[in-house]
Amino acid sequence: MKSFAHTSQINTANMIRKDIRALSSYHVADASGMIKLDAMENPFTLPPSLRTAWQAVVSEVDINRYPDSEMHGLRAQIAMRDRVIPEQVLLGNGSDEIIQMLLLATGSGTVMTPAPSFVMYEMVAKWLQRSFFTLPLGKNFALDAEQFLSACAREKVTLVFLACPNNPTGNMWEREALQTICHRFNGLIIIDEAYAPFASRTHTDLLAPNVMILRTFSKYGWAGLRLGYLLGSVSFIHELNKVRMPYNINSLTQASASFLLQHDDLFQMQARMICNERKRVSDALKELPGIHVFPSEANFLLLRVADASMVFEQLKRENILIKNMHGSDPALQQCLRITIGTEGENKQLLAAMRRIYHG
Ligand SMILES: Cc1ncc(COP(=O)(O)O)c(C=O)c1O
């Protein structure tokens, strides 16, 4: 590393805010050479003929130019798919970016989520020095609307994130509970439907001036493109757009997504295959002694075992990477989260689990 003689005494790390220095950065485990069942990706690569057609589309993109900043074409496609108007759609570089925009643009009131839930809500809230409150979920990770509403009032909450299906628990909350919260809470409600492709229902019908739906294509098969979107009221989307980085969706992603949306049926079929595999893997895991598999409407399963770290490490030794949730929340003691893979990957996972349990 080059040394800068006259400034070598300056500690630049100290120039970073103290509360930021106290954080840990988002950890992504090294998965090289492993069966990757840790990040809720779609395990299917593009079929060869579609890949060739997609490459032709991408090769036409003029990367010397900035992307289309307003993304009229792509927003119109998404709007049509979700039966809203394009002015109700805001695109983000992953839904993570939209979470950041929401927390940046919505003032200083308290943000609340049930716990455990998706870690980025709290992480971004901390970056932006927002006050953040979590309400523990009930038995079997149920959401109690009355408890939730009284916590909102007590903590002076202005913004809530409700991931449904929830990550990392995988369950859907009762529609009635969500409906009650949407009808009685006057702040902003973001229903995060990252796992909608695998769920038995969505909540677009709950859209209201203060109720928005957040979605992503990451779990649908395009995690590498980084594309998420928010559906909301025209006036809210108009205002939120003011904190969107210019050109936040690059040209290659725009062209790819526009093209791939014309092949939606393929990705819907893959989602159905993942749901079938979810049932098969869940049933097989339940046969093993001492494992509790929680019901899931997402593309992953949450399980409780006797010793999560032991199972995690043993699978790692067999080149299978899952996520150890133990220690991340009091309700996730001895819990593991396993993304559903291809049939072949799931077979290898189940064989490895049987070896761990039966020797
Ligand atoms: C509930 C939930 N919301 C949002 C995201 C972020 O997705 P994206 O890849 O679009 O940033 C995730 C990713 O795991 C998630 O689980």
The ligand as an SDF file (V2000), in Angstrom:
LIG
                    3D

 16 16  0  0  0  0  0  0  0  0999 V2000
  -38.3370   -9.5310    3.4480 C   0  0  0  0  0  0  0  0  0  0  0  0
  -37.2700   -9.0560    2.5350 C   0  0  0  0  0  0  0  0  0  0  0  0
  -37.3820   -7.8360    1.9900 N   0  0  0  0  0  0  0  0  0  0  0  0
  -36.4410   -7.3540    1.1550 C   0  0  0  0  0  0  0  0  0  0  0  0
  -35.3270   -8.1100    0.8300 C   0  0  0  0  0  0  0  0  0  0  0  0
  -34.2640   -7.4780   -0.0490 C   0  0  0  0  0  0  0  0  0  0  0  0
  -34.3240   -7.9080   -1.3400 O   0  0  0  0  0  0  0  0  0  0  0  0
  -33.5210   -7.2130   -2.5010 P   0  0  0  0  0  0  0  0  0  0  0  0
  -32.6240   -8.2720   -3.0480 O   0  0  0  0  0  0  0  0  0  0  0  0
  -34.5550   -6.7890   -3.4890 O   0  0  0  0  0  0  0  0  0  0  0  0
  -32.7630   -6.0390   -1.9570 O   0  0  0  0  0  0  0  0  0  0  0  0
  -35.1590   -9.3820    1.3770 C   0  0  0  0  0  0  0  0  0  0  0  0
  -33.9720  -10.1800    1.0590 C   0  0  0  0  0  0  0  0  0  0  0  0
  -33.6840  -11.2020    1.6000 O   0  0  0  0  0  0  0  0  0  0  0  0
  -36.1590   -9.8640    2.2510 C   0  0  0  0  0  0  0  0  0  0  0  0
  -36.0560  -11.0580    2.8360 O   0  0  0  0  0  0  0  0  0  0  0  0
  1  2  1  0
  2  3  1  0
  2 15  2  0
  3  4  2  0
  4  5  1  0
  5  6  1  0
  5 12  2  0
  6  7  1  0
  7  8  1  0
  8  9  2  0
  8 10  1  0
  8 11  1  0
 12 13  1  0
 12 15  1  0
 13 14  2  0
 15 16  1  0
M  END
$$$$
